[in-house]
């Protein structure tokens, strides 16, 4: 990942059987609508902001912000396509789900190791 997201793993502790979308949102520190944008791109690779806004029934500016966050987290790839009449447009494609699952596992493993270290290093000083 490009930068360390502000995960919300504590939220996962409160749910006994979280949905994949919840896990993804909490681990990557993204909003639910950003997770929906990622999942939509999984089935519609190469989409533009306009296409995603229509599919998701969201404002273009909201979709643009979602895509920026997902791009920062390495969850989507942005490709520039030149237009016939001049100019260009960006098309977005989701990072492959197996790769994202691996990123989720790695992030959880790091968090779990940190928690284990805290437990192991705790010296009981209570009298």
N, C-alpha and C positions, 0 to 999 in steps of 0.2 A: 504494500500500500504506500502511496506517496507520502502521506502524513498519518500520524496516529490519530484516529478518530476518537471522539469522546464517547466511548462505549456506554451502554446502559445495561450492563450485565445484571445489576441488582434487580431490574425488572423481571429478568428470567427466573430469578430465585422465587418470585412470588407466584409463578404459574407452574402447576404440576405437569401440564402437557401442552407446552406452547406450540403454536403453529410455526411452520417454516418461516413465514413472513415476519412473525414476531421475533424469532431468533435472528434473522438477517438484520432487521431494523435495530435491535438492541446491540448486537455484536459490532456492527459497522457504525453505530451512532448516527443512523439516518432516520428520517421521518417515514411513517407508513406510506405516504404518497410517493416518496422516492423509491421505496421498495416496489410499489405497484408499477412505477415507471420502468424499473429494471425488468420486472417480470413480463411486462408488455413488450419490451424490446427483445426478450428471449423468443417471442413468437413472431415478431415483426422486425427482423434485422434490417438495417439500412434506412430506418425511418428518419424523417425530418422532424423538427420541432412542430411544424404545422400539423403533420400527420399524427404525431403523438397527442397533441392538444385535442384534436378531434376525437381520437380513440378514447382518451382518458376523460374527455369532457372537462378539461381544465383550461385555464387561461395560458396563453403562450408564454407569458413572463414566468408563471409558476413552473411550467414544464422546463423552461430554459434554466431556471435556478436548480431544479431537481437534477437535470442533466449535468450541470456544472459540479454539483456535489458528487454525483455518481462517478464522473470523470476523475475528480480528485481522489476518490477511493479506489480507483482502478477497476470499477465495476462496469464501465462502458468505454468504448473506443469511439473517437470522433474522426471522421474522414471528410475531407473537403472534396466536393465534386464541382467541376467547372460546368457552368451553364452554357448552352449553345449561343445565347444572345450576349454573352459576357457576364462577368461576375461569378459567384460561386455560392454554394449552399452546403451546409454541414449535414451529414448523415450519421446516425448513431447506431451502434451495434453493441449488444450486451456481451460482456465477458462470458465465456462458456460456463455453463452451470457447474460442470465438474471442477473447474478451476476456482469458482466462487466457493464451492463446498470445501475445497482444500483450504482456502483462505479463512473460512469460518473455523475449521478445525484447528488451524494454526493459532488463530487469535484466542480461541478458548483454551488451547494447551498452554499458551503463555500466561493467560490469566490464572489458570488452575495452578501452574507452577509457582506463580507469585503468592497465591493464597497458601499453598503448602509451605513455602518459605516462611511466611509470617507465622504460621502455626509452629513450625519447627524451631524458629528463633525466639519464640516467646518464652521468657523466663518468668516463672511464677514468683512474684515478690509479695504476694498477699500473705499477711501474717495471720 
